[in-house]
Structures are given as C-alpha cells and as structure tokens.
Amino acid sequence: MKIIAYYLPQFHPIPENNEWWGNGYTEWTNVGKALKLYRGHYQPKVPADLGYYDLRVPEVRKLQAKLAEEAGVSAFCYWHYWFGNGKQLLEMPINEVLKTKEPDFPFCFGWANESWKAKTWNNIPGVVDRILIKQEYPGEEDIISHFDYVFEFVKDRRYITHEGRPIFLIYKPLLLQNAKKFIHIWNKLLISKGYKNGFYFVGHTLNSKEIDSILELGFDAVNIVRTGEHRYNLKVTLLLFYKLLIFKFFRGPLRINYSFISKFFLGKEESREEVLPTIIPNWDHTPRSGRNGVVFDGSSPDIFSKHVNAVFDCIKNKNNKIIFLKSWNEWGEGNYMEPDLKYGKAYLKVLKNMIYRNGGDK
C-alpha cells in the first residue's frame, strides 16, 4: 500500500506573489486572517508543531517528512507549476530537496497545469478576477524541456514508482493540449534513458464521469478527489438541495456535515484497478474565498478514522493499492494533516493506527 500526500509549496515568498498581493504573501496570509463566520466555525486554524513555517528553512522540510513518515505516509506529491516556455513558480522547495538530498523521503510530481487566476488564491470581496499567469502549451520543444527538468528528479532514488514506472500526476488532464502526444513523447524519452516501460501517468479529477475520457487519452490511472460531490453527484445535490438554495441566494458559506459528505468520498468507480481513491481529512475554503466558501463541518479524528477505514476496505482486494491523501498541508483549504492547536497530531495518529490495523507496521 502506498499513501501519497499532496504537498503545497506556497509557503515562501516569491516575486510574483509580492507583486500581485504585497510583500511577504504566502499561503499563511489568508490562513492567518480567516474569520469565524458562524457559531462553532473552527477558524482561524493555527499550526502547532511546525508553526507558521517558511519552506526556505531546511529544518522545516525535514520535520514535515519526519511527521509524515511516522504517520505512515509513503511519499509527498509536490505540486509542480510549469506554465510553458520554461516558466515555473514555487519550484524552490523541491529544487532544494533535490540539491541537498534532504529530507530523505520519497516523492513524485503533480503538474498543476492551469492558469492562475486572482480568485484562485484570494476570492474575497474587492478582488477582481483576472489571469495572473497563463498556462500555455507551446509545443514539442517545450514538452522536451519540461521532460528534461523533471527527469533530473526522476533519476533520484527517492522518486517513487509503480511497477518500476515513475509516477507523474496531471491535475487537469482534459485541459492538457495534445495529451496523447505529450504522453507519447515523454514515454519515448524515458525509455531512451533506460526505463523499460515509461511513466505511470495519473490523471486527477473531481468528477467520476471524466474517468473514461482521461483513460482514453493514454493515462494509466485516475485519482478521483470527491470534494465536489455536491456539484457532480445528483443524489448528494438532492440531499443538500435546501442548503444549496441558501448558499446561492443568501450570503454565507455552504456548510456540509463532514460525517454526511465523507460517506460519498468513495463510489463504485474506486473498485476499478485503474481508479485510485483519496483520503480527505477535511475541507474549509473560507480562508481563500470568504463567505463564498464551502465548509465540511464537524470533522473529527473519530469520524476521519471511519473514512480511512472505508478507503482501506475499498483497496484490500485490489492489486493496485495506491491511495492519494488530500492533503498534507493545504491550510488555506482547511485540508491538511499537519498538527494544529485544536487536534495536535490526532489525525496523524488515526492514520497510523488504521494502517497498523490493516496489516501495516506499527
């Protein structure tokens, strides 16, 4: 069993964010100013053991890996931002991981192949939505340049594989222009480097109806993240109809009970070998989106343990036992495993205990 946790690198300043949002902007900017929007709303969320960290500090990256390893997480999937023509953002942490060889913890890449819009990061009143940086696909030369950059990491012994094939995830597979050509070129280049069977390409989706379309493009597997079931699942939509009406016509976040929605984090599709399920500890988008956000109310370690157990049950009879964990540190979405002041390491302990109960090491 491999549990691969999505890892957000936006916890250090970059010139572009300084220009767009002011000097020193990081993910913590919205996290720190989050407001309690209703009685019992757990905001702001405050980090505990690691504090409001800066990923330029190597000790932070080591402690993150130590916590993840202790909890049974197999690897980090670093979000990777390649916008075309060699333009990258937020690449410093993973570049340092490669350069320094620390932390000694497995990893892979997830290509977040979409344009950055203002409201992606800061969807609050007064922010005018605009494209900050556009995702482009210039053609074959850029595809090769992109491969050359990624291959430096693939060569590292820490880069994880599935059946000998390096894992590479793409966030918006249906937006990838000439996806079949991209996959063909990368596999051909990797095989020329001595890798027998090319990459293990994983497409990411929120919508189960997209699974077959993604596989038809040449992807080997699909990771489905069901945080948007209230939009894509008719049954969930009908059960939440009253709340959705209130959300649409009255000012306030969409509150969905975590105990309820977590029952829909798995569907029949996850029983397929090529569909990879996701563990989801929580969701609260209000630090980024204010009153327009979606909140999964009432997540707790006990309820989380039931969800984790359901995911493990889902894969126990499958040969492909890859699970994604969303996420390690998406604090701006209330979607993280790192310790906070309210629960400490409780979620990490739940994950470790459930792994042990399902045959893993204690």
Residue pairs with C-beta under 8 A, 6 or more apart in sequence:
1 74
1 312
1 315
1 321
1 322
1 323
1 355
1 358
1 360
2 74
2 75
2 160
2 162
2 321
2 322
2 323
3 72
3 73
3 74
3 75
3 279
3 323
3 324
3 325
3 351
3 355
4 73
4 74
4 75
4 76
4 77
4 108
4 160
4 167
4 322
4 323
4 324
4 325
5 68
5 73
5 75
5 76
5 77
5 324
5 325
5 326
5 327
5 328
5 337
6 76
6 77
6 79
6 110
6 324
6 325
6 326
6 327
6 328
6 330
7 76
7 77
7 78
7 79
7 107
7 327
7 328
7 329
8 27
8 79
8 327
8 328
8 329
8 330
9 55
9 78
9 79
9 90
9 91
9 92
9 93
9 94
10 17
10 26
10 27
10 90
11 26
11 27
11 28
11 53
11 54
11 55
11 329
12 26
12 54
12 55
12 56
12 90
12 92
12 93
13 23
13 24
13 25
13 26
14 89
14 90
14 92
16 89
16 132
16 133
17 25
17 26
18 24
18 25
20 118
20 132
21 29
21 121
21 122
26 54
27 331
27 332
28 52
28 331
30 121
30 122
30 287
30 288
30 332
31 44
31 45
31 287
31 331
31 332
32 44
32 52
33 44
33 287
34 43
34 44
34 45
34 286
34 287
35 43
35 44
35 286
35 290
36 43
36 44
37 43
37 252
37 253
37 286
37 291
38 252
38 253
38 255
40 297
41 286
41 295
42 284
42 334
42 342
43 284
43 286
43 287
44 287
45 284
45 287
45 331
45 334
45 336
45 340
45 342
46 340
46 341
47 53
47 331
47 338
47 339
47 340
47 341
48 339
48 340
48 341
48 344
49 63
49 67
49 338
49 339
49 344
49 345
50 60
50 63
50 64
50 67
50 338
50 339
53 60
54 60
55 61
55 92
55 93
56 92
58 96
58 100
58 102
61 93
61 96
61 97
61 102
61 103
62 102
62 103
64 76
64 103
64 328
64 329
64 338
65 76
65 103
65 104
65 105
66 103
67 338
67 339
67 345
67 348
68 76
68 105
68 328
68 337
69 105
70 348
70 352
71 337
71 345
71 348
71 349
71 351
71 352
72 351
72 352
72 355
72 360
72 361
73 325
73 328
73 337
73 351
74 106
74 160
75 105
75 106
75 107
75 108
75 160
76 105
76 106
76 107
76 108
76 328
77 107
77 108
77 109
77 110
77 167
77 169
77 324
78 93
78 94
78 97
78 107
78 108
78 109
78 110
79 90
79 110
79 112
79 171
80 88
80 91
80 94
80 109
80 110
80 111
80 112
80 150
81 88
81 89
81 90
81 91
81 111
81 112
82 88
82 111
82 113
82 146
82 149
83 89
83 115
83 133
83 134
83 135
83 136
84 135
84 136
84 137
84 138
84 142
85 136
85 138
85 142
86 142
86 145
86 149
87 133
88 149
89 116
89 133
94 107
94 109
94 153
97 103
97 107
98 152
98 153
98 156
104 158
105 158
106 158
106 159
106 160
107 153
107 158
107 159
107 160
108 159
108 160
108 166
108 167
108 168
108 169
109 150
109 153
109 168
109 169
110 169
110 170
110 171
110 204
111 168
111 169
111 170
111 171
112 171
112 172
113 135
113 170
113 171
113 172
113 175
113 176
114 135
114 171
114 172
114 175
115 131
115 132
115 133
115 134
115 135
116 131
116 132
116 133
117 129
117 130
117 131
117 132
118 127
118 128
118 129
118 130
118 132
119 127
119 129
119 289
120 288
121 288
121 332
122 288
123 129
123 288
123 289
123 290
123 292
123 293
124 288
124 289
124 290
125 290
135 175
137 176
137 177
137 178
140 181
140 185
143 181
143 182
143 185
143 186
144 185
144 189
147 185
147 186
147 189
147 190
150 168
151 189
151 190
151 193
153 159
154 166
154 190
159 166
160 166
160 167
161 167
161 200
162 200
162 320
162 322
163 197
163 200
164 195
164 196
164 197
165 195
165 197
165 198
165 199
165 200
165 220
166 190
166 195
166 199
166 200
167 199
167 200
167 202
167 322
168 186
168 199
168 200
168 201
168 202
169 201
169 202
169 203
169 204
169 223
170 176
170 201
170 202
170 203
170 204
170 219
171 204
172 204
173 179
173 203
173 204
173 205
173 214
173 217
173 219
174 203
174 205
174 210
174 213
174 214
174 217
176 182
176 217
179 217
179 218
179 219
180 217
180 218
183 199
183 201
183 217
183 218
183 219
184 218
186 198
186 199
187 198
187 199
188 198
190 198
190 199
191 197
191 198
199 220
200 220
200 221
201 218
201 219
201 220
201 221
202 219
202 220
202 221
202 222
202 223
202 276
203 214
203 215
203 217
203 219
203 221
203 222
203 223
204 222
204 223
204 225
205 211
205 214
205 222
205 223
205 224
205 225
206 224
206 225
206 226
206 227
206 228
206 231
206 232
207 224
207 228
207 232
208 224
208 226
208 232
208 267
208 269
209 232
210 222
211 222
211 224
211 269
211 272
211 275
214 222
215 222
215 274
220 274
221 274
221 275
221 276
221 320
221 322
222 274
222 275
222 276
223 275
223 276
223 278
223 324
224 267
224 269
224 270
224 275
224 276
224 277
224 278
225 278
225 280
225 324
225 326
226 233
226 264
226 265
226 266
226 267
226 278
226 280
227 280
227 283
227 326
227 335
229 236
229 261
229 264
229 265
230 236
230 237
230 240
230 244
230 254
230 256
230 261
230 294
231 237
233 264
235 264
236 261
236 264
237 244
239 260
240 256
243 254
243 255
243 256
244 254
246 252
247 253
247 254
251 291
252 291
253 286
253 291
253 292
253 293
253 294
253 295
254 293
254 294
254 295
255 295
255 297
256 294
256 295
256 296
256 297
257 296
257 297
257 298
258 282
258 283
258 296
258 297
258 298
258 299
258 300
258 303
259 298
259 303
261 296
262 280
262 296
262 299
262 303
262 304
262 306
262 307
265 277
265 278
265 280
265 307
265 310
265 311
266 277
266 310
266 311
266 314
269 275
270 276
270 277
270 314
270 315
271 314
271 318
273 318
273 319
273 320
274 320
276 320
276 322
276 323
276 324
277 311
277 314
277 315
277 323
277 324
278 311
278 323
278 324
278 325
278 326
279 307
279 308
279 311
279 323
279 324
279 325
279 326
279 351
280 307
280 326
280 335
281 299
281 304
281 325
281 335
281 336
281 337
281 347
282 296
282 299
282 304
282 334
282 335
282 336
283 294
283 295
283 296
283 333
283 334
283 335
284 293
284 294
284 295
284 296
284 333
284 334
284 335
285 293
285 294
285 295
285 332
285 333
285 334
286 293
286 295
286 334
287 293
287 331
287 332
287 333
287 334
288 332
288 333
295 334
296 334
300 343
301 343
301 346
301 347
301 349
301 350
304 347
304 350
305 350
305 353
305 354
308 350
308 351
308 354
309 354
309 357
309 358
311 323
312 354
312 355
312 358
315 321
315 323
316 358
325 337
326 335
327 333
327 335
327 336
327 337
328 336
328 337
328 338
329 336
329 337
329 338
330 336
331 338
337 347
337 348
337 351
339 345
339 348
355 361
356 362
